[in-house]
Amino acid sequence: MHEEKRLRVLLVDDEKIFLDVLAKRMGRRNMYVTAACGSAEGIQALRNQDFDVAVTDLKMEKIDGIELMKIFKKMCPDMSVIILTGHGSEDAVEEGMAHGAFDYLSKPCDLDELVQKIIQAAGR
């Protein structure tokens, strides 16, 4: 009998309540979720362990989601990054995709859609 490997997901957002709720909901979907409140915590988490996929908010204080993705790509080139945005602009989407984002989703996102994107991102 072979047990399906749980995906390790790094979730980065500077809205603590949103972060906690989403992390709990994803955890119930058979994922190991590490929640990082802001870019600095996200970078620290990636220094301490490996993840299959990172999901980051676009608009955050100090380091935004695109800059954070660039840092993540230097630290762990094979890790896929999905960017969530409540402030989606075509320019940001194009810039993120040009720098290697796996995909973009608008907040609030449908949990099933996010889970599917994470599974796709981990499998590529």
DSSP file (Angstrom, degrees, kcal/mol; ACC not computed):
  #  RESIDUE AA STRUCTURE BP1 BP2  ACC     N-H-->O    O-->H-N    N-H-->O    O-->H-N    TCO  KAPPA ALPHA  PHI   PSI    X-CA   Y-CA   Z-CA
    1    1 A M              0   0    0      0, 0.0     2,-0.5     0, 0.0     0, 0.0   0.000 360.0 360.0 360.0 131.7    0.0    0.0    0.0
    2    2 A H        -     0   0    0      3,-0.0     2,-0.4     0, 0.0     3,-0.0  -0.931 360.0-146.5-116.6 126.1    1.4    3.3   -1.0
    3    3 A E        -     0   0    0     -2,-0.5     2,-0.2     1,-0.1     3,-0.0  -0.731  26.6-111.8 -91.6 134.6    0.4    6.5    0.8
    4    4 A E        -     0   0    0     -2,-0.4     2,-0.2     1,-0.1    -1,-0.1  -0.430  36.0-113.3 -65.9 133.1    0.2    9.7   -1.2
    5    5 A K        -     0   0    0     -2,-0.2     2,-0.3     1,-0.1    -1,-0.1  -0.482  28.8-121.9 -70.4 130.6    2.9   12.1   -0.2
    6    6 A R        -     0   0    0     -2,-0.2     2,-0.2     1,-0.1    25,-0.2  -0.547  27.3-118.3 -74.0 135.5    1.6   15.3    1.4
    7    7 A L  E     -a   31   0A   0     23,-0.7    25,-2.8    -2,-0.3     2,-0.7  -0.504  17.4-136.6 -74.2 141.0    2.6   18.4   -0.3
    8    8 A R  E     -a   32   0A   0     -2,-0.2    44,-2.5    23,-0.2    45,-1.6  -0.892  27.4-173.2-100.9 116.3    4.7   20.9    1.6
    9    9 A V  E     -ab  33  53A   0     23,-3.2    25,-2.7    -2,-0.7     2,-0.6  -0.929  19.4-153.4-118.8 130.2    3.3   24.4    1.0
   10   10 A L  E     -ab  34  54A   0     43,-2.4    45,-3.2    -2,-0.5     2,-0.5  -0.909  16.5-165.3 -98.8 119.8    4.8   27.7    2.1
   11   11 A L  E     -ab  35  55A   0     23,-2.9    25,-3.2    -2,-0.6     2,-0.5  -0.932   5.8-173.7-111.7 119.8    2.0   30.3    2.5
   12   12 A V  E     +ab  36  56A   0     43,-3.1    45,-2.0    -2,-0.5     2,-0.3  -0.958  20.3 135.7-121.6 124.1    3.1   34.0    2.7
   13   13 A D  E     -a   37   0A   0     23,-1.9    25,-0.7    -2,-0.5    47,-0.1  -0.968  46.2-140.9-158.2 149.0    0.7   36.9    3.4
   14   14 A D  S    S+     0   0    0     -2,-0.3     2,-0.9    45,-0.3     3,-0.1   0.404  83.7  89.8 -96.9   4.4    0.9   39.9    5.7
   15   15 A E     >  -     0   0    0      1,-0.2     4,-2.7     2,-0.0     5,-0.2  -0.851  64.3-164.8 -98.0  99.7   -2.8   39.7    6.6
   16   16 A K  H  > S+     0   0    0     -2,-0.9     4,-2.8     1,-0.2     5,-0.2   0.859  82.9  49.0 -56.4 -44.9   -2.6   37.4    9.7
   17   17 A I  H  > S+     0   0    0      2,-0.2     4,-2.4     1,-0.2    -1,-0.2   0.941 114.1  45.4 -64.4 -47.6   -6.3   36.4    9.9
   18   18 A F  H  > S+     0   0    0      1,-0.2     4,-2.7     2,-0.2     5,-0.3   0.927 113.8  51.4 -58.0 -45.6   -6.5   35.5    6.2
   19   19 A L  H  X S+     0   0    0     -4,-2.7     4,-2.5     1,-0.2    -2,-0.2   0.927 111.3  45.7 -58.2 -49.6   -3.2   33.6    6.5
   20   20 A D  H  X S+     0   0    0     -4,-2.8     4,-2.2     2,-0.2    -1,-0.2   0.911 114.5  47.5 -64.2 -43.7   -4.4   31.6    9.5
   21   21 A V  H  X S+     0   0    0     -4,-2.4     4,-2.4    -5,-0.2    -2,-0.2   0.941 114.7  45.4 -63.5 -48.0   -7.8   30.7    8.0
   22   22 A L  H  X S+     0   0    0     -4,-2.7     4,-2.6    -5,-0.2     5,-0.2   0.904 111.5  52.7 -63.9 -41.6   -6.3   29.7    4.6
   23   23 A A  H  X S+     0   0    0     -4,-2.5     4,-2.3    -5,-0.3    -1,-0.2   0.916 111.1  47.0 -60.6 -43.9   -3.5   27.6    6.3
   24   24 A K  H  X S+     0   0    0     -4,-2.2     4,-1.5     2,-0.2    -2,-0.2   0.930 112.9  48.5 -63.2 -45.6   -6.1   25.7    8.4
   25   25 A R  H  < S+     0   0    0     -4,-2.4     4,-0.3     1,-0.2    -2,-0.2   0.893 113.7  46.6 -63.9 -39.8   -8.3   25.1    5.4
   26   26 A M  H ><>S+     0   0    0     -4,-2.6     3,-1.5     1,-0.2     5,-0.7   0.871 106.3  59.3 -69.8 -36.2   -5.4   23.9    3.3
   27   27 A G  H ><5S+     0   0    0     -4,-2.3     3,-1.0     1,-0.3     4,-0.4   0.846 100.3  56.3 -59.6 -34.3   -4.2   21.7    6.1
   28   28 A R  T 3<5S+     0   0    0     -4,-1.5    -1,-0.3     1,-0.3    -2,-0.2   0.620  96.9  66.6 -72.2 -11.9   -7.5   19.9    6.0
   29   29 A R  T < 5S-     0   0    0     -3,-1.5    -1,-0.3    -4,-0.3    -2,-0.2  -0.006 126.4 -94.8 -98.0  27.7   -6.8   19.1    2.3
   30   30 A N  T < 5S+     0   0    0     -3,-1.0   -23,-0.7     1,-0.2     2,-0.4   0.875  84.4 130.1  65.1  40.6   -3.9   16.8    3.2
   31   31 A M  E   < -a    7   0A   0     -5,-0.7     2,-0.8    -4,-0.4    -1,-0.2  -0.963  59.8-130.8-123.1 143.0   -1.1   19.5    2.9
   32   32 A Y  E     -a    8   0A   0    -25,-2.8   -23,-3.2    -2,-0.4     2,-0.5  -0.847  36.5-167.3 -85.0 115.4    1.7   20.4    5.3
   33   33 A V  E     -a    9   0A   0     -2,-0.8     2,-0.6   -25,-0.2   -23,-0.2  -0.922  18.2-166.4-114.1 127.8    1.3   24.2    5.4
   34   34 A T  E     -a   10   0A   0    -25,-2.7   -23,-2.9    -2,-0.5     2,-0.5  -0.963  16.5-152.1-107.3 118.7    3.8   26.6    6.9
   35   35 A A  E     -a   11   0A   0     -2,-0.6     2,-0.5   -25,-0.2   -23,-0.2  -0.801  11.2-171.1 -95.6 127.4    2.2   30.0    7.3
   36   36 A A  E     -a   12   0A   0    -25,-3.2   -23,-1.9    -2,-0.5     2,-1.4  -0.976  17.5-144.0-121.1 122.2    4.6   33.0    7.2
   37   37 A C  E    S-a   13   0A   0     -2,-0.5     4,-0.3   -25,-0.2   -23,-0.2  -0.677  72.9 -14.3 -88.4  90.7    3.3   36.5    8.1
   38   38 A G  S  > S-     0   0    0     -2,-1.4     4,-1.8   -25,-0.7   -25,-0.1  -0.184  90.3 -70.5 101.8 165.3    5.2   38.7    5.7
   39   39 A S  H  > S+     0   0    0     22,-0.4     4,-2.6    24,-0.3     5,-0.2   0.872 124.8  55.2 -62.3 -42.8    8.2   38.4    3.4
   40   40 A A  H  > S+     0   0    0      1,-0.2     4,-2.3     2,-0.2    -1,-0.2   0.915 110.2  46.3 -61.1 -43.3   10.9   38.2    6.1
   41   41 A E  H  > S+     0   0    0     -4,-0.3     4,-2.5     1,-0.2    -1,-0.2   0.871 111.3  53.9 -65.2 -36.1    9.1   35.2    7.8
   42   42 A G  H  X S+     0   0    0     -4,-1.8     4,-2.1     2,-0.2    -2,-0.2   0.918 109.4  46.5 -63.8 -43.9    8.7   33.6    4.3
   43   43 A I  H  X S+     0   0    0     -4,-2.6     4,-1.7     2,-0.2    -2,-0.2   0.918 112.9  50.3 -63.8 -43.5   12.4   33.9    3.6
   44   44 A Q  H  X S+     0   0    0     -4,-2.3     4,-1.4    -5,-0.2    -2,-0.2   0.912 109.2  51.4 -61.2 -43.4   13.3   32.5    7.0
   45   45 A A  H  X S+     0   0    0     -4,-2.5     4,-1.5     1,-0.2     3,-0.3   0.908 109.1  50.3 -60.8 -42.4   10.9   29.6    6.6
   46   46 A L  H  < S+     0   0    0     -4,-2.1    -1,-0.2     1,-0.2    -2,-0.2   0.808 107.0  55.0 -68.9 -28.6   12.5   28.7    3.2
   47   47 A R  H  < S+     0   0    0     -4,-1.7    -1,-0.2     1,-0.2    -2,-0.2   0.837 111.8  45.4 -67.0 -31.5   16.0   28.8    4.8
   48   48 A N  H  < S+     0   0    0     -4,-1.4     2,-0.3    -3,-0.3    -2,-0.2   0.698 122.9   5.0 -90.6 -21.4   14.8   26.3    7.4
   49   49 A Q  S  < S-     0   0    0     -4,-1.5     2,-0.3     2,-0.0    -1,-0.1  -0.977  71.0-101.5-156.9 168.3   13.0   23.7    5.3
   50   50 A D        -     0   0    0     -2,-0.3     2,-0.3    -3,-0.1    -3,-0.0  -0.694  31.4-167.7 -95.6 147.6   12.1   22.6    1.8
   51   51 A F        -     0   0    0     -2,-0.3   -42,-0.2     1,-0.1     3,-0.1  -0.947  24.5-146.2-131.4 153.5    8.7   23.2    0.2
   52   52 A D  S    S+     0   0    0    -44,-2.5    28,-1.2    -2,-0.3     2,-0.3   0.854  87.7   6.9 -81.2 -39.2    7.1   21.8   -3.0
   53   53 A V  E     -bc   9  80A   0    -45,-1.6   -43,-2.4    26,-0.2     2,-0.4  -0.995  62.0-149.2-145.5 144.2    5.2   25.1   -3.7
   54   54 A A  E     -bc  10  81A   0     26,-2.7    28,-2.9    -2,-0.3     2,-0.5  -0.952   7.4-164.7-113.4 140.2    5.1   28.6   -2.3
   55   55 A V  E     +bc  11  82A   0    -45,-3.2   -43,-3.1    -2,-0.4     2,-0.4  -0.989  18.5 177.8-121.5 119.7    1.9   30.7   -2.4
   56   56 A T  E     -bc  12  83A   0     26,-2.5    28,-3.2    -2,-0.5   -43,-0.2  -0.938  30.1-118.8-128.9 147.3    2.5   34.4   -1.8
   57   57 A D  E     - c   0  84A   0    -45,-2.0    28,-0.2    -2,-0.4     3,-0.1  -0.461  20.4-140.4 -71.8 151.9    0.4   37.5   -1.7
   58   58 A L  S    S+     0   0    0     26,-2.0     7,-3.3     1,-0.2     2,-0.8   0.943  86.4  53.7 -79.0 -52.2    1.3   40.2   -4.2
   59   59 A K  S    S+     0   0    0     25,-0.2     2,-0.3     5,-0.2   -45,-0.3  -0.764  70.8 141.3 -95.2 108.7    0.9   43.4   -2.1
   60   60 A M        -     0   0    0     -2,-0.8     5,-0.0    -3,-0.1   -47,-0.0  -0.950  54.1 -89.4-138.5 159.5    2.9   43.3    1.1
   61   61 A E  S    S-     0   0    0     -2,-0.3     2,-2.3     1,-0.1   -22,-0.4  -0.302  99.3  -7.9 -63.4 152.6    4.9   45.8    3.1
   62   62 A K  S    S+     0   0    0    -24,-0.1     2,-0.6   -23,-0.1    -1,-0.1  -0.325 136.0  36.9  62.1 -73.2    8.6   46.1    2.3
   63   63 A I  S    S-     0   0    0     -2,-2.3   -24,-0.3     4,-0.0   -23,-0.0  -0.941  80.3-150.0-114.4 118.6    9.0   43.2   -0.1
   64   64 A D     >  -     0   0    0     -2,-0.6     4,-2.7    -5,-0.1    -5,-0.2  -0.237  33.5 -94.2 -80.9 175.6    6.1   42.6   -2.5
   65   65 A G  H  > S+     0   0    0     -7,-3.3     4,-2.3     1,-0.2    -7,-0.1   0.817 122.7  51.2 -61.1 -34.4    5.2   39.2   -3.9
   66   66 A I  H  > S+     0   0    0     -8,-0.4     4,-2.0     2,-0.2    -1,-0.2   0.932 112.7  44.8 -71.1 -44.6    7.1   39.6   -7.1
   67   67 A E  H  > S+     0   0    0      2,-0.2     4,-2.0     1,-0.2    -2,-0.2   0.912 114.0  51.1 -62.5 -41.2   10.4   40.6   -5.3
   68   68 A L  H  X S+     0   0    0     -4,-2.7     4,-2.9     1,-0.2    -2,-0.2   0.909 107.6  52.6 -62.6 -41.9    9.8   37.7   -2.9
   69   69 A M  H  X S+     0   0    0     -4,-2.3     4,-2.7     1,-0.2    -1,-0.2   0.902 106.9  52.9 -60.7 -40.6    9.3   35.3   -5.7
   70   70 A K  H  X S+     0   0    0     -4,-2.0     4,-1.5     2,-0.2    -1,-0.2   0.909 111.0  46.7 -61.3 -41.2   12.6   36.4   -7.2
   71   71 A I  H  X S+     0   0    0     -4,-2.0     4,-2.3     2,-0.2     3,-0.2   0.936 112.3  50.1 -64.8 -46.8   14.4   35.7   -3.9
   72   72 A F  H  X S+     0   0    0     -4,-2.9     4,-3.1     1,-0.2    -2,-0.2   0.897 107.9  53.9 -58.1 -41.2   12.6   32.3   -3.6
   73   73 A K  H  < S+     0   0    0     -4,-2.7    -1,-0.2     1,-0.2    -2,-0.2   0.834 109.6  47.7 -65.6 -32.9   13.8   31.4   -7.1
   74   74 A K  H  < S+     0   0    0     -4,-1.5    -1,-0.2    -3,-0.2    -2,-0.2   0.893 117.4  42.4 -71.4 -39.2   17.4   32.2   -6.2
   75   75 A M  H  < S+     0   0    0     -4,-2.3    -2,-0.2     1,-0.2    -3,-0.2   0.863 137.0  10.3 -74.4 -36.8   17.1   30.1   -3.0
   76   76 A C    ><  -     0   0    0     -4,-3.1     3,-1.8    -5,-0.2    -1,-0.2  -0.647  66.5-177.1-147.9  79.4   15.2   27.2   -4.5
   77   77 A P  T 3  S+     0   0    0      0, 0.0    -1,-0.1     0, 0.0    -4,-0.1   0.742  82.0  53.6 -57.0 -27.6   15.0   27.4   -8.3
   78   78 A D  T 3  S+     0   0    0      2,-0.1     2,-0.4    -5,-0.0    -5,-0.1   0.594  83.4 102.8 -86.4  -9.3   12.8   24.2   -8.7
   79   79 A M    <   -     0   0    0     -3,-1.8     2,-0.2    -7,-0.2   -26,-0.2  -0.589  69.6-132.7 -78.2 129.7   10.1   25.4   -6.3
   80   80 A S  E     -c   53   0A   0    -28,-1.2   -26,-2.7    -2,-0.4     2,-0.4  -0.547  17.4-153.0 -79.0 146.3    6.9   26.7   -8.0
   81   81 A V  E     -c   54   0A   0     19,-0.5    21,-3.3   -28,-0.2    22,-0.9  -0.985   7.8-166.5-125.4 128.8    5.4   29.9   -6.8
   82   82 A I  E     -cd  55 103A   0    -28,-2.9   -26,-2.5    -2,-0.4     2,-0.5  -0.943  14.2-147.1-110.9 133.9    1.8   30.9   -7.1
   83   83 A I  E     -cd  56 104A   0     20,-2.4    22,-2.4    -2,-0.4     2,-0.4  -0.885   6.0-158.8-108.6 129.9    0.9   34.6   -6.5
   84   84 A L  E     -cd  57 105A   0    -28,-3.2   -26,-2.0    -2,-0.5     2,-0.4  -0.847  15.2-177.0-100.9 139.2   -2.4   35.7   -4.9
   85   85 A T  E     - d   0 106A   0     20,-2.2    22,-2.6    -2,-0.4     3,-0.3  -0.987  33.5-179.7-142.8 134.6   -3.6   39.2   -5.5
   86   86 A G  S    S+     0   0    0     -2,-0.4    -1,-0.1    20,-0.2    20,-0.1   0.449  97.0  50.3 -95.9  -6.4   -6.5   41.3   -4.4
   87   87 A H  S    S+     0   0    0     -3,-0.1     2,-0.3     2,-0.1    -1,-0.2  -0.433  81.8 179.9-127.5  54.5   -5.1   44.1   -6.5
   88   88 A G        +     0   0    0     -3,-0.3     2,-0.4    19,-0.1     3,-0.1  -0.405   4.5 174.2 -70.3 124.7   -4.6   42.3   -9.8
   89   89 A S     >  -     0   0    0     -2,-0.3     4,-2.3     1,-0.1     5,-0.2  -0.963  38.9-125.2-123.5 148.7   -3.2   44.4  -12.6
   90   90 A E  H  > S+     0   0    0     -2,-0.4     4,-2.8     1,-0.2     5,-0.2   0.872 111.3  55.8 -57.9 -37.7   -2.2   43.0  -16.0
   91   91 A D  H  > S+     0   0    0      1,-0.2     4,-2.8     2,-0.2    -1,-0.2   0.928 108.1  47.0 -61.7 -45.0    1.3   44.5  -15.6
   92   92 A A  H  > S+     0   0    0      2,-0.2     4,-2.8     1,-0.2     5,-0.2   0.907 112.4  50.4 -64.1 -41.1    1.9   42.7  -12.3
   93   93 A V  H  X S+     0   0    0     -4,-2.3     4,-2.6     2,-0.2     5,-0.2   0.944 112.9  46.0 -61.3 -47.9    0.6   39.5  -13.8
   94   94 A E  H  X S+     0   0    0     -4,-2.8     4,-2.3     2,-0.2    -2,-0.2   0.912 113.9  48.4 -62.3 -43.0    2.9   39.8  -16.8
   95   95 A E  H  X S+     0   0    0     -4,-2.8     4,-1.5    -5,-0.2    -2,-0.2   0.931 112.9  48.2 -63.8 -44.7    5.9   40.7  -14.7
   96   96 A G  H  <>S+     0   0    0     -4,-2.8     5,-2.6     1,-0.2     3,-0.2   0.918 113.1  46.7 -61.9 -44.2    5.3   37.8  -12.3
   97   97 A M  H ><5S+     0   0    0     -4,-2.6     3,-1.4     1,-0.2    -1,-0.2   0.882 109.5  55.1 -66.4 -37.4    4.9   35.3  -15.2
   98   98 A A  H 3<5S+     0   0    0     -4,-2.3    -1,-0.2     1,-0.3    -2,-0.2   0.813 108.1  50.0 -64.3 -29.7    8.0   36.7  -16.8
   99   99 A H  T 3<5S-     0   0    0     -4,-1.5    -1,-0.3    -3,-0.2    -2,-0.2   0.267 132.2 -87.3 -96.1  11.8   10.0   36.1  -13.6
  100  100 A G  T < 5 +     0   0    0     -3,-1.4   -19,-0.5     1,-0.2    -3,-0.2   0.627  65.3 161.5 102.8  13.6    8.8   32.5  -13.3
  101  101 A A      < -     0   0    0     -5,-2.6    -1,-0.2     1,-0.2   -19,-0.2  -0.433  34.6-144.7 -62.7 140.6    5.5   32.5  -11.4
  102  102 A F  S    S-     0   0    0    -21,-3.3     2,-0.3     1,-0.3   -20,-0.2   0.912  70.7 -33.9 -71.4 -42.2    3.6   29.3  -12.0
  103  103 A D  E     -d   82   0A   0    -22,-0.9   -20,-2.4    -3,-0.0     2,-0.4  -0.979  53.1-121.1-167.4 172.2    0.3   31.1  -11.9
  104  104 A Y  E     -d   83   0A   0     -2,-0.3     2,-0.3   -22,-0.2   -20,-0.2  -0.961  19.9-174.7-124.5 142.3   -1.8   33.9  -10.5
  105  105 A L  E     -d   84   0A   0    -22,-2.4   -20,-2.2    -2,-0.4     2,-0.3  -0.993  23.6-123.8-134.2 145.3   -5.1   33.8   -8.6
  106  106 A S  E     -d   85   0A   0     -2,-0.3   -20,-0.2   -22,-0.2     4,-0.1  -0.662  41.6 -88.4 -87.1 142.5   -7.3   36.6   -7.4
  107  107 A K  S    S+     0   0    0    -22,-2.6   -19,-0.1    -2,-0.3     2,-0.1  -0.731 113.2  43.1 -90.1 145.0   -8.2   37.0   -3.7
  108  108 A P  S    S-     0   0    0      0, 0.0     2,-0.2     0, 0.0    -1,-0.2   0.516  92.1-171.9 -73.6 135.9  -10.5   35.8   -2.4
  109  109 A C        -     0   0    0     -4,-0.1     2,-0.4    -2,-0.1    -2,-0.1  -0.629  30.5-103.6 -97.3 154.8   -9.7   32.7   -4.3
  110  110 A D     >  -     0   0    0     -2,-0.2     4,-2.5     1,-0.1     5,-0.2  -0.612  27.3-139.8 -72.5 127.4  -11.7   29.5   -4.4
  111  111 A L  H  > S+     0   0    0     -2,-0.4     4,-2.9     1,-0.2     5,-0.2   0.896 101.0  51.9 -60.2 -42.2  -10.0   26.9   -2.2
  112  112 A D  H  > S+     0   0    0      1,-0.2     4,-2.3     2,-0.2    -1,-0.2   0.905 110.9  48.5 -61.4 -40.3  -10.6   24.0   -4.6
  113  113 A E  H  > S+     0   0    0      2,-0.2     4,-2.4     1,-0.2    -2,-0.2   0.920 112.2  48.6 -65.3 -43.0   -9.1   26.1   -7.4
  114  114 A L  H  X S+     0   0    0     -4,-2.5     4,-2.5     2,-0.2    -2,-0.2   0.931 110.9  50.1 -61.8 -46.0   -6.1   27.0   -5.3
  115  115 A V  H  X S+     0   0    0     -4,-2.9     4,-2.5     1,-0.2    -1,-0.2   0.912 110.8  49.8 -59.6 -43.4   -5.6   23.3   -4.2
  116  116 A Q  H  X S+     0   0    0     -4,-2.3     4,-2.6     1,-0.2    -1,-0.2   0.914 110.8  49.5 -61.0 -43.3   -5.7   22.2   -7.9
  117  117 A K  H  X S+     0   0    0     -4,-2.4     4,-2.9     2,-0.2    -2,-0.2   0.903 110.8  50.4 -62.7 -40.8   -3.1   24.9   -8.9
  118  118 A I  H  X S+     0   0    0     -4,-2.5     4,-2.4     2,-0.2    -2,-0.2   0.923 111.1  48.2 -63.3 -44.2   -0.8   23.8   -6.0
  119  119 A I  H  X S+     0   0    0     -4,-2.5     4,-1.4     2,-0.2    -2,-0.2   0.921 114.2  46.6 -62.8 -43.8   -1.1   20.1   -7.1
  120  120 A Q  H  X S+     0   0    0     -4,-2.6     4,-0.5     1,-0.2     3,-0.2   0.925 112.6  50.1 -62.4 -44.2   -0.4   21.1  -10.7
  121  121 A A  H >< S+     0   0    0     -4,-2.9     3,-0.8     1,-0.2    -2,-0.2   0.882 110.6  49.3 -63.4 -39.1    2.6   23.3   -9.7
  122  122 A A  H 3< S+     0   0    0     -4,-2.4    -1,-0.2     1,-0.2    -2,-0.2   0.785 109.4  53.7 -70.6 -26.7    4.1   20.5   -7.5
  123  123 A G  H 3<        0   0    0     -4,-1.4    -1,-0.2    -3,-0.2    -2,-0.2   0.515 360.0 360.0 -88.1  -4.0    3.8   18.0  -10.4
  124  124 A R    <<        0   0    0     -3,-0.8    -1,-0.2    -4,-0.5    -2,-0.1   0.519 360.0 360.0 -86.1 360.0    5.6   20.0  -13.0
